[in-house]
Amino acid sequence: MPATLRIALTADLHWGSHADGDEATRDLLAFLDADPPDVLVLGGDVGASSRFGECLGLFANLPGRKAVIAGNHDIWVTEDDPRGDSLEVYRAYLPRVCAEHGFHYLDQGPLVLPEAGLALAGSINWYDYSWSIEALRRQVPDWDSRVKNKLFSRGRHNDGRFVRWPLDDAGFTAAVVAALEGDLRQALAGGGPVIVVTHHPPFYGLSFPREAPPASLDSLLWDAFAGNRALEELLGRHADHIPFTFCGHTHRARENRLGTIRGYNIGGDYHFKRLLVLDWPGGTVTGQTFGDTGGAVMG
């Protein structure tokens, strides 16, 4: 009989970015130390620059298997960054740091859990504007310049300032979706189900919660920079073998479905943190919040 597992998932720790958030991360770690899970997964935006490794180091004494995916903040670089450009950070620096700290880097291959007949596959995921491109073209005369330069009505998306590489968003999106498809095929060859973890939401229903379709410039741009249709289509093709997806990025806790797939956005923020625990194969998902949410809407 396959083993049962407790799989703990968190995201958006943003280590070193907010004092209250760092304290909440310590509280989250104490919670895990008191009752360690079988598997821990960090869903991206772990910590920018050297803080990525610092954050992984916090979990050094936690037993069990540990896995991580990259988030957009994790691949931010400065001019003349000694680690290289964002693509080099993603492909070389982050996996090296993960190996040094005993974490499986899901962006470069699935984590197979043979005792449970299960695998985890993951990706930073990315955005190609496809979630709002038609509306932007209809409603925003300078939409092309807006998305290229990531210009909101006030200010600029920080990815436009700190993601530096010889790619465009559509090209990177296509590359990471293709890589995840290969990982899914590899994991599914074992015959068992696969849980998918991404940083940017894997389908639209896990992105920003809204009561009506976006209409303002900024809401359309946030949709443009949140995810992509290609990954939704990939998940749909393999939905019979994907019971769960988990993600972060938006700092909004959500639950939704893509066909038969149960999806969860973990929902941590800079000043507070969230942890989800999946009991496998039972399928129960429970949540825990650490720190003061300050009245944030959790769903």
N, C-alpha and C positions, 0 to 999 in steps of 0.2 A: 504494500500500500504506500502511495507517495507520502512524503513527510509533510507536516503542516509547518507553515512559516508565519512569522510576524515581520512584515515589511514596513519600515518607517520611512516616510518621505517628507522632506522639507525643501524650501526654495527661497531665494531672495534673502539670504543671510546678510549680504552686503557688509561683510565684516570690515570694521574700521571706518564706516561711513557715518555712524550715528551712535552716540554714547548709550542711549536707551536701548537701541537695537542690539548693541553688543552685550548689554546686560541680559536682554531677553534671550540671546543666543546661549549665554552661559546657563540660564535657567533651563532652556531646552536640553542642553547637554546633561545637566544634572538629572533631569527627568529620564533621559535615555540610560544614563549610568545606573540608575536605581532599578531599571528593568530593561536590560539591553534587548534590542530586537535581533532577529536572525540576519536581517539585511537592512542597511541604511542607504538611502539614495538622496543625494543633494541635487536639486533640480535647477542649477545654474544661478548666476549672479552671486557667486560665492564670495568674491572679494577682488577688487581691481588690483592689478600689478602684483607686488610681492604679498599682498594680503590674501591672495588666493591660497598660497601655500600655508600662510599663518593660520587661516581658517581650517584647512584640512588637518593641520597639526593639533587643533583642539580635540579632535576625535581619535587621537593616536591610541589611547588606552581602551577605547570601546571595542569589545570583542565582536565577532561576526564579520560578515562580508560587507564591504563598503564600495559604493559606486557613485559616480558624479557625471554630470553633463556640464558643458560650458553654457554661460549666459552671455548676453551682449556686453555687459560691463566687464566680463572676464577677458574679453579680447580687445578692450580699449588700449591704445598705445599713445605715447607722446612722440613728438618729433625726435628723430635719432634715438629711439628706444633701443637699449642694448639687447632686448629680447627679439628684435626684428619687427616686422609689420604685423598687422592683425592676423593675417593668414599664417605666418610663421608661429605666432603665439598659439593659435588654434591647433595647428598640426604638429608642433614640436614642443614648445615650452610647456603648455598645459599637460599633455600626456606625460612628460618627464617628471613634472612636479607631482602628478597623481601617483606615479609609480614609486616615487620617493616616500610617499605618505601612505602607501598601502591601499589606494583607491583604484578601482577599475574605471577607466575612462570610456564611458559608453559611446562617445562620439567616434570611437575607433573600433567598435565591435561589441556584440551583445555579451551579456553575462548569463551564462547557462547555469541553472540550478538543478542538476540532474536528480537529486534526491526528492525534489518536489515535482518533477516533470514540467518545469516552468523555465522561461527565460525572460530577461529584461533587455529591451532594446531602447536606445535613446539618441537624442540629437538636440543640438542647440536650436534647430529649426531656424527659419529666417522669414523674411517678408519680401514679396515682389509686387506689392500694391494691389494684388488681385482682389482683395476683399472690398475695395471701394473704387477701383480704377474707372469703371464706367460712370459712376456718379461724379467723380472728380473731373472727368473729361467733359461732362455735360455742364457742370456748374461752376468750374473754376478755370477762367481763361488762362492763367499762368500755371496750371497744374503741373506741367512737365518740370518747370524750374523749381516748383515747390517740393516735389518728391525727390528730385535729384539733389537738392541742397538741404532738404529736410527742414523747410521753413514753415513754422506755424504763424498764426496771426501775431503772436508775440514770442520772440525767441526762436531758438533752433534746437532740434532734437540733438542730444549729445552724441548719438551715433554719428551724426554728420561732422562732429568735431574730433572724435577720438577713434573711430574705426577707419583705419588706413590700410588699403590693400590694392592690388592691381585687378580688382574685380568690380562688378556692379552688383546691386542687390539681387537682381533676377538671376545672374550667373551663380552667385553663392547659394541662393535658394535652390536652384536646380541641382547643384552639386550635393547639398546636404540631404535633399529628398531622395536623390538617387542612392546615396550612401546608406540611408536608413532602409530603403527598399532592399538593398543587398543584405543588410543585417537581419531584416525580417525573414528573408528567404533562408539565410543561414540558420537562424534560430528555429524556424518552422520545420526545417529538415529533421529536427529531433522528434517531431511528432506532437509536441505539446503546445499549449497556449503561450502567448507572449504578451507581457505588459509593456506598454510604450510610455516612455517619459520624455518630455520635451521641455525646453525653456519657453519659447514663444508658444502660444496656444496651438494645439494640433488641429482644432476645428473651431469654426466661428462661434459656436455656442459656448465656448469656454473663454471667450475674449471679454471685453468690457461689457458689463450689464447695462442694458438700456431698455426703456419702456417702448421706444419707437425707433425706427431706422434713423441713422445719423443724418443730420442735415447741415450742420455748421461746418465751416472749413476745418476747424481743428478736430472735430470728431471724425470727419472723413479721413483726415491725415493719420489720426491714431489707428484707425482701421487699416489704412494702407501699410503702416509700419508694424502691424501686430502678427500677421501670419500669412498663409497662402492657401490657395485652393488645391494645389497639387498634392499636398500632404493629406488633405481631407479625402481626396480621391484614392490615394494609396491606402489609407485606413479602411475606406469603404470596400476596396477589393479584398481585403484580408479580415474583414470584420468578424467572420465566424471564428477566427483564431485569436482575436484580441479582446479579452474581457474588460480591460481597464486601460485608460490613459490618464496620466497625471502631468501637470504643467505648473508654471509660475508666471513671472514677468509682469502681469497687469496689476499685481498687489490687490486683487479682488477675489475673494473666495467664491467659487461657483461650482455647481454640479449640473451636468447636462448629459445628453446622450447623442451619439451619432449612430443611428440604427440600433444595433444591439450592444454597442460599446458604451460602457459607463465611464464618463469623463469627470475629472476633478481638477479644478484650479486651486492650488494650495492656499494662496491668498495672504502670505506674509507681506509686511511692509518694512520701511526703513526703521521705524520705531517700535514695532512689535513683530513677533515671529509666530508662524503656524507650523504644526506638525500633524500629518495624517498617518494613521497606522492601519494597514490592510492585513486582515487575518486571512491567510490563504490555506486551503481553497474555499473556506467558508464564504468569503466575499464581503464580510462586514468591514466598513471603513469608519473609523472614529477620528475625531479632530481634537486638538488641544491648542490653546492660544497662550503665548508667553509675552508678558509685558502689557502695558496699557494701550488699548486700541484707540483711545481718544475719541470714541464715538464713531469709528469707521464702520461703514456698512459691510457686514460679513456675508455678502451673497448678492 
